[in-house]
Amino acid sequence: MTAAHPPPTPAATCPVHGGGAPITPVRSAPHARKSLPMRVGSRASPLALVQTRAFLAQIAHFCPVLRSPFDSDNTPIFAEHAIRTTGDAVQNRRLAEIGGKGLFAKEIHEALIDGRIDMAVHSLKDLETVLPEGIVLACTLTREDARDALILPPEAPRPDPDDPWGSLPQGALIGTSSVRRQAQLLHRRPDLRIGLIRGNVQTRLDRVAAGDFGATLLALAGLRRLGLDAQASLVLHPEVMVPAAGQGIVGVTVREADMELRALLAGIEDPVARAVSTAERAMLAHLDGSCHTPIGGHARILADGRLRLTGLTASEDGVFLLKRTLEGAPAEAARLGAELGESLRADSPASLFAA
């Protein structure tokens, strides 16, 4: 099952400034009353740090008392903790070979449980659906564009939006470490070759520009947050390349018992991000695939207020690919995700989900 969101507070009030108990510089144990500075953990990548600082700016805007970098006794309000994860440290192997995307959060979870940090900022697509005991997903922030972007070398002709894969030469080497992207590419273009590419966003852009690969695919959200969206040769419609569940959403985890901090973070929760991420993560949890299973999930709120969820399962070679869509009320997001996940799993080969 997915990790449940905590219920939002009845009114979005700042616990530091009008409503709720104040956060004060009380020197106490990490699991007791909140002390300053509030320690915020994240991965050490450039994108993770940009996302963390955007989150801190948002929470400071919501709670005016937190806008100053220091409190009245010159204690910093926040302290950033960049944590090197196993997923970042091992760059020469696919994540599926070393334990899956949870390796982008393992050391961060440990720091949270041990009390070395008070909250953690994650790209939601990298956060496992079942969190360690004692940790909850306290809030989800407004979603950036969830779509994938096709990255071509600078000299490549501009791709045709109606035929995005037609710009790729026969037998081109495409750099990706994502089995989801690999499966959808090979389903449309079985002649393509797939090569491993890992590293931060700029590293991947540089390798395509250097001619190491004929193309790569990156999340548009990351490019935008880094101010690099002009590098996208073409933004792909979610029906052409179904995104990863949670893509474009930043989530913040805390210790389950830290009700004070959960109340503060509930004030900046985005209800649309909460609904779509709940649907996508519920679908992912009910599929229960291994890290080798290509799975895509994308939900959005339609003009009439209904939630539409698209899910995908596939084989790594792209020979099998199943895509389905389900609609319903946003309040039923978890049920919709579970129902679609069960439907996709029932009609997919059992071998896709083998450990």
N, C-alpha and C positions, 0 to 999 in steps of 0.2 A: 504494500500500500504506500501511497505517497505520504511524506511528512506533512502533517496538517499545519495550516496557518493558524496562529493564535487569533481569537476573536478580536476585532477592532474595538478600541475604546468607544464609549457612547458618544463622546465629542472629541474632536481632534484638538486637544489642548496640550500646550507644552508643559511637562511636569516641572520644568525649571522656572517657568514664567506664567503663572496663572493656571492652576489646576494640577493636582497631583503633588507628590512629595518632591522637594527640591533636590537636585544633585549637587552636593557640596563636597569640598575637599576634606573629607573625614578620612584619616589614615587608618584603614582597617583591612581585614583579610579580604582577598579577592572575591570570595563568595558572599561576603557580607554587604553592608550598605555601600553604594557606589562611591568610589574615591576618584580623585583627579590625579593625573590626566586619565581620560577614558582611552583605553588602548585599542586601536583598530588594526586588525590584521588583514593581510591580503597576500596574494602571490607577489613576487618581486618583478614581474614583467612590466614594461612601460605601459601597456594597456591597463593592467590591473591597478597600477598606481594612479593613472588618470581617472579610472572609475572610482577609486577610493576618494580622491580629492573632490570629485563631483558630488559624491554622496555626502561628504562632510559639509560642502557648501550648501547642499539642499537642507540638511538637518539644522544648520546654523540659521538659514533663512526662516525656517519654521519656528525655531526657538531663539528669539533675539538675544537672550542672555549668553548663548553659545557663540555669538558672532565674534567676540573678542578672542584673540589667541590665548589670552591669559585671564585668570580670575583675579579677585581682589588681592590675594597674597602672592601674585606673580606665578601661580602654578599653571602650567599649560592645560588647556581644556582637552585637547586631543593629542595623542601620540601615535604616529603611524609605525606599524611593525611589518616590514616586508619579509615574508617567509619563503624561503626556497623550498619548493616541493619536489617530490620524486619525479613527478611528471615533467617538471622544468629541467631537472638535473640530467635525465636520460633523454638525449636528443637523437640517438642513432637507431632507435627501434620504435615500432608502432606501439601506441598505448595498449592496444589489444594484447600485445606480447608481454607486457610488464605489469598488467593488472587493471587496465581500464582507466576511464576518465576520473574515477575517484582518487587517483593519485595526484590530481591537482588540488585536492582538499585535505588529504590525510594529515599532513603535518600541521595544517591550520586548525583542524578539528582538535588535534592533540593540545595545541597551545590554548585553545578555548576551554577545553575540559580541565587542563592543569591550572587555569587562572592566570596565564601569562598575557592573555589579551581578553578584552571584554566583549568584543563583537568582531565579526569577520565579513568582508565584502567579497562576493563571488560573482563570476559570470554564471548565471543560473544553468546554462547548458553543461557546465562542467561539474555541477553539484549532483551527487547521487540522489535517487528518489527516496531511499530510506537512510535517514541520518543516524549517526551514533546516538546511543541512549544519552539523554540529558542535553541534547542540542536541538533547537527548533529553528525553522525558517521564520524569522520575526517579521520581515516585510519584503515586498517586491516593489521595485521602483519602475517608473514609467518606461515602457518598452521603446527602445530605439528600433529602427527598421530591422525586421527579422530576416530579410532576404539575403541570399548569397550573391557574391559578385564574381564575375569572370575576370581574371587578370591575364592579359596577353602581353607579349613583348612590345616595347615602344614602337617598333617598326611594323607591327602586324596591322593589316587592314581593319577598319572599324567593323565589328560584327553586326550582322543583321538581327535585330530584335525578334523577328519572326522565325529565324533559323539560327539560334545562338551557337549551336554546335557545328554549323557549316563553315565557320571560320577556322576550325581546327584542321590542320593538314592530316592526310591519311597517315595513320600509325604514329601520331604525335605523342610525345612523352608528357604526361600531365602529372604535376607534383601535388600530392595530397597524402595526408595520413588518415583521412576520414573514410571509413568503409561506407558510410551513408552516401557521401559524394561519389566515391568510386563506383558503387553499384548503379546509381542513377546515370552516371556518365556512360558506363559500359552497356547499360540497357539500350541507350540510344545510339552509341557508337562503339560496337564491340571491337573495332579495329584499333582503338586507342590503347596506349600502354600507360601503366600507372607506376610512378616512382615515388619513393618516400620523401617527403619534405616536412621538416619539423622546425621549430624555432619561432621567434616572435614575428610580428606582422612585417616589420621592415626587412628582416632577414629573408622572408619568403618573397617579398616584392623584389629584393635585390637579386635573388637567384633566377627569377624569371627574366628580369632585365638583362642579366648576364648571359642568358641563353642556355642555362642548365636545364630548363624545362620549356616546353612549348606553351604552357599555361598553368595556372593554378586557380583555386577557388578560395575565397576568404569571406568571412561574415562582413556584410556592409556595416553593421553596427560598430565593429572594431575600427574599421577604416574611418568612419565618421568621427568617432570619439578621439582618434589620433590626428584628425585633420588631414587624412590621406584619401578621402573618398574620390578625389579627382583621379586616383590611380585605377579606379574601376573601369575596365573596358566596357562592361555591360552588366547591369543589375538584372538578375534573373527572377522571373515571376515565381512565386511559391509553388505554382502548379508545375513549372518546368523543373525546378530543383527544390524539393520539399526541404525546408530548413530542419535543423536539430530542435528538439523540444527545449524550450527555454531560451532559444537564441535571441540575443538583443536585450535580454532582461538582466538587471543586476539584482541579486538577492543578498540579504544581510542575515547572518545567523548569530544567535546568542545562546547562552545557557538557559535551559528551560526554566530554571528557578529564578532567573533575574527579571522579576515582574516589573521593576522600575524601568529598566531599559526597554523592555518589550512595550510598555505603555508609551514611551517616548517615540519608538520607531513606528508604532501603529499610526501615529499622526502623519507620517509621510508615505504610508502605503498607497499605492495606486490601485483602485478597485478593478480597472480593466486588466492591468498586468496580473493582478491576483486571480481573476477569473480565467484568463487564457492560460496562465502557467499551471493552474490547478488542473485544467483539462488535459494539457499536454503531458504533465508529469503523471497524472493518473493513467493515461494511456500507456506511457512508457513503463510504469510499474506493473501493469497487468500483462503487458507483453513479456516482461521479465526476460529479455534477451541477454545473451552474453555480450561482452565487449566486442565480439566478432560479428554481431548481428547488425546489419544495416537497418536502422530505424529512423524515420523522419516524423515530425509532428509539428503542426502549425495551426493555431486557433486565432480567430479574430472575431470582433463584434461587428455584425452587419448593421446596415442603416436602420433596419426595423428593430434593433436591439437584441436580436438572437445571436447566439454564439455558434459559429461554424468551425468544426474541427476536422482537419485533414490528417490522416495517418498513413504511413507507408512502411511496408516490410519488403525486404529483397534479399537475394543471395549476393555474396561479394562479387561474383562474376557478372551480375546483372541479368542472368538468364531468366530468373524468376523475379518478378516485381508486382506487388499488389498495393493498390492505393484506394482508399475509401474515405468518404466524408459523412459526417453526422452533424445535425443541427439540433439546438435546444436552448432552453433558457440559461443565462449565465449562472443563475443560482444552482443549476444542476451540472455544473462543470465537472465535478468529480465523477458523477454517474456517467456522463457522456464519455469522458475519457476511458473509464473502465469498460463501458459497453463497446466502444470502438476497438480498444485493445484486445478484448476477448474475441471480437469478430475477426480481426486481422490474424490473431494467433490460430484460431480454429481453421482458417482456410489457407494457412501457410505451411510449407513442409516442416515437419517436426525437427528435421536436421538443422534448421536455422537457429533453433533454440537450444541445441545440445551444448553442454558445458565444454 
